């Protein structure tokens, strides 16, 4: 897949992900985007404001928005109602040039003498000569200033300096230099729409509140950042709007421009106590004040807003966007109740996000929930998500354990909630017992198959509905249970009754399938049962007669479990079909069979419902089945084998004389060494060498004393027999004859109820298996949606008998979910045979589609049978993403194989 690696946003590759990537790899891209955003903007914990760069006013400014007006080269600040132009430009050096104007009525920059107001108390300031701004001060001698000491206040409210009127009767409250006004903490331009320009000298820096601004302009896509050491710089924004929307929670961070204010202290003449001149001088220093965007605004960009409800019962929190805990003590919290909607503007519904919190495969640690208090971000709570999220329609309950916290909370506090998911449990590898990755150890919790259906185990034993999502037994001891009950709805709220209704569909009488219950938190606690008879639909739940096979550990009430089902094959025409099972332990790679099937291909084997490939995944020697790789720990193994019979070869002592064509056995067919009694021979006895009959050869008649018991041939009997006759006794010395049928047609000899004589009757019917062949296909196919018939592959078979029925079984290995309701089946080019409707929902799972069809008495020769699907309506569907999936679809899977079984059965 196209997945880069990196720490910051500039590491992302804009062409990833590529179009050929699988959907199940999308979470890797999302986690990478989240990680780089968090690393690039580590201090963003609330909504942030952008710097608008352009020639026109932003259409929807927020209080605090900064506008970099590229038309006038000015910085402008929005105070919530109007734009304020800042007193400096971004295209000039770090200086403020005041060419004209007045400060407290005193002309600045002109030739007139300044008027100074209220110098306060001045000890001595003697200026005897010189000029200020071209105005002669004192005499012709240089000014003499005598020990002013520290002047903290210089307030001149009236009087004159060298004949020049100084100040007024009130203190100076603002200053004006040319077109610049300094009033309190504000510096403004007195020009209409006037700009403010701050330009340093030469290579000097513009420093605002300790931060040096860049000396050159950036591009239109840049934003302002700081290196943490007092130096700001323009940084390229590599996250586009579309990428931000795709990431769903990403945010672009911008640095807020600092609003500079300056306090100017005017230069004034110090008071001078001389005969003619009194002047004082004072100068102020310009200060800088910086406003920063609060961290809280950044938090809101990557988190969701909720209002704390201090009630501790688990129910829908009070108010829209509420959240409550099951304990008032932070370290004792084990459950959180979230409203389905947040307290953010518009109250968005985030229940799909909350429901996805438990979607990871790390069941004991799904991820972290972080909650921070608005206005006091040092107050926080961190939780581990430890179980299944329960959807209560308008609110959701999340099981957690306390990780860490700081500070205290009160009813009505505003919180910001964010979630970080844990990584999935690593794949266990093909050998299971020595898997290299995965948080739960050497073996994955679910093995190579599906993760099963989610249920809660109930310890109740009554034959009554225990509620949605429950599975229970009729006995408190698992090994003693004979009835298993399962609700129509699983713990995720999905009605799977259409599937559970098929658990007894196998035509096998006492082993219709296998049910496995496994604790999610502790997979070593499990139980395996065999479905031993037909189940009962109790409207809201099903019950199945079961036989306990194997179990370990116990289940507690409401404990979350995974439920698996493996269906047994239907009873076939091959004699002595047997079903053998075992539970894998990741080390035992053999299964002792009840009989020797004679051939590896005469056995169908499943591990947790996934078909195994004969000759590749397993082989058979005698009555021992050996796996190439030992089945994973706790996996259910089922092997269905046929007997080692040769089709068409009768068993010993099963052929009657009626089945032998008269005259078919000739002299050449009798072995020369056979010991045939002379009583079985015809012709003159004296012509038989070494007959040993002695005087019997000269007798004219033969009496009963000369005839050995059981030595008289049919030719000696009365009535005379013809070919195919059957003789029988009626309880007297009379020998009775039953002639063969006039037109033999496989009739059988039988005794009717109460009859004293046998009779010929027509056979009860066909059903004898004449031939069987298995065809395998391991090519991976990607399916597309279709309204009309669509077939990815087919299998061929050479039919041997024109009068036999051709029955075809297809076991199709699939991966992924389907997209709508449809039907699948088999097609010989003339007739389609569908096996019902199917709707499984989308998801990342593996399984089998099973199709069975009797194509009747087709002619002999090569027959091509397609497997395929269609919607049956106007909506295009497909039953799965792929057929014969492999590691491309799921890293835990090997190459899956689809199987066609062709059977010719006597009609």
Buried (B, 14 or more C-beta within 10 A) or exposed (E): EEEEEEEEBEBBEEEEBEEEBBEEEEBBBBEBBBBBBEEBBEEBBBBBBBBBBEEEEBEEBEEBBBBBBBEBBBBBBBEEEEBBBBBBBBEBBBBBEBEEBBBBEBBBBBEBBBBBBBBBEBEBBBBBBBEBBEBBBBBEEEBBBEEBEEBEEBBBBEBBBBEBEBBBEEBBEEBBBBBBBBEEEBBBBEEEEBBBBBBBEEEEBBBBBEBBBBEEBBEEEBBBBEEEEEEBBBBEBBBEEEBBEEBEBBBBBBBBBBBBBBBBBBBBBBBBEBEEBBBBBBEEEBEBEBBEBBBBBBBBBBBBBBBBBBBBEBEBBBBEBBBBBBEEEBEEBBBBBBBBBBBBEEBBEBBEBBBBBBEBBBBBBBBBBBBBBBEBBEBBBBBBBBBBBBBEEEBBBBBBEBEEBEEEBEEEBBBBBBBBBBBBBBBBBBBBBEBEBBBBBBBBBBBBBBBBBBBBBBBBBEEEBBBBBBBBBBEEEBEEBBBBBBBBBBBBEBEBBEBBEBBBBBEBEEBBBBBBBBBBBBBEBBBBBBBBEEBBEBEBBBBBBBBBBBBBEBBEEEBBBBBBBBBBBBEBBBEEBBBBBBBBBBEEBEBEBEBBBBBBBBBBBBBBBBBBBBEBBBBBEEBEBEBBBBBBBBBBBBBBBBBBBEEEEEEEEEEEEBEEEEEEEEEEEEEEEEEEEEEEEEEEEEEEEEBEEEEEEEEEEEEEEEEEEEEEEEEEEEEEBEEBBBEEEEEEEEBBBBEBBEEEEEBEBEEEEEEEEBEBEEEEEEEBBBBBBBBBBEEBBBBEBBBEEBBBBBBEBEBEBEEBBBBBBBBBBBBBBBBBEBBBBBBBEEEBBBBEEBEBEEEBBBBBBBBBBEBEEBEEEEBEBBBBBBBEEEEBBBBBBBBBBBEEBBEBBBBBBBBBBBBBBBB
